[in-house]
């Protein structure tokens, strides 16, 4: 396994301090770790509101994306990676998305379109349409993400770095998606491709009911030591 790349954690710490609303979550199939609450707490709207970071199993779940622009397409692609049953509603839809979505409705959103949905995403270029989606979702107790007005929704979508089974998610609680993407970009240098193989080896050992051998434990220790600086 290649040695871990030098971590630029000092840069990341600087970015963290610049946003009091940022949350970073490290996850690898069953384990989640966050930093100290004073640094990593996610806040939205006011000092008393916090978002709870969670990773969801969406395989086979009906997830409705309303919108056909790049934002909607990006959300739909992520849902497809999670093996969700994606429904896209928009008068205009990109061909590559239409070919893989479970269901495509080439028309504007209508009240009732969220029936049976597990998650909903309002990502049109119309403030009125997005508000309508949010109202129906909230009335049906369906978690909804609203692209242009996060406060109308019930969850925010983080910027995610993936290394095999391991995912590192960064969120500003909707305050600044651009900042979240910038931090995610910095983390790409911290968590190099070698982490995918490392996590996979740990998964195999766990599946076989074995403890990590000395070599693997040593590699984990070396990588973690670089994270700590």
TAGIRA-V617956 format. One record per helix or strand of 3 or more residues. SS is the DSSP state (~ for helix, > for strand). FROM is the first residue (numbers start at 0). TO is the last residue. If there is no record, write none. Layout:
ss=SS from=FROM to=TO
ss=SS from=FROM to=TO
This chain:
ss=~ from=8 to=16
ss=> from=22 to=26
ss=~ from=36 to=39
ss=> from=61 to=65
ss=~ from=69 to=80
ss=> from=84 to=88
ss=~ from=94 to=97
ss=> from=102 to=104
ss=> from=118 to=121
ss=~ from=126 to=138
ss=> from=142 to=145
ss=~ from=149 to=151
ss=> from=158 to=162
ss=> from=165 to=170
ss=~ from=176 to=189
ss=~ from=193 to=206
ss=~ from=213 to=226
